[in-house]
Amino acid sequence: MGITSAIVLFAVVWAMVFFVVLPLRVETQGEAGEVVPGTHASAPADAQIKRKAIITTLWAVPIWAVIAGTILSGAISVRDIDWFNRMATPDLNAE
């Protein structure tokens, strides 16, 4: 895995973890009792994006390390994942 692949993998893992962390502990404007005109009552009162980005990074780094380590060790390769094309293509060596 090259450096570009590692960065892309980290970005994908980070985004997936961020979407999991984003709705946690959200206090809506309706719950806070201060609905801003023009917004829904279910809109977040304080999204705390910086805090959630830090939490996301703290979770994404070890998840990325496990995935990258698995790929670099060779335990799972692209050929192992690409089972659909193996099943669709006939084996030319078979008699």
N, C-alpha and C positions, 0 to 999 in steps of 0.2 A: 504494500500500500504506500503510495507516494504521499508527499506533504499536502498536495491539493485534495486528494481523496480523504485524508485524515481531517482536514479543515471542513470539507463538505459533510462528512459523517458527523462531526461535532455540531455543525450548524443544524443538521436535521434532528439529532438527538436533543439539542438545546430547545429547538422550537416545539418538539413534541412534549417535552417535560414542561415547558412554559405554558402550553395550553392545558396541561393537567393542573398546574399550580395556580393559574390565573383565577379560577372561580372559588378557590378556598378562602374561607373567612371573609367573605364579601359582606359588607354592611350596605344595604340599599338605601337610597334616599327616603323611601317610604318608611323603612325601619328607623332611620335617624329623625324622621319628622320634618325634614327640610327639603321639600321637592322644589327644584329649580324650575321656574316656568319654561315650558317648551321641551322638557325632558320627561321620560317615563319615571314612575315611582320605583321601578325595578333597576334603574341606573345606579351604579355604585356611588356612594357618598364620598368615599376616599379609596381610590383603587390601589394605592401603595405599590405602584409599578416598580420603583427602584428596589424595594424590599423583596418583591416577588422575583425580580431578575436575579438578585443575589442568591436567593433560595434555589432558583432554577439552576444557576451555575454550580452551586454546591452539590446538587443532585446529578446534574448532567455529566460532570467530569468523571465520577466513578463509573457511571453507566457507559460512557464513551470508552473508558479505559478497558472495561470488560469486553465490549464489542470489538474494539481495535485489537486487543490482545488475542481474542479468538481468531480474528482474521489473520493476524500476523503469525500465529502459531501454526496455521494450516489445518486446524481441527475442522473448520468448515471453509469450503472454497465456493467460488461462484458455480462450479460444476455441481456441487452438492445442492445448491439452492435452485439451479436451473433444471428442475425435474420435468417441467412441462415440455421443454424441447427434447429431452432425452426420450420421453414417452412418445412424442409425435414423430420423431425421425426413426425410420427403420434401421435396424442394425445390419449393415452391409457385410459384416464379417460372419454373420450367422449362416449356417447351412440349411 
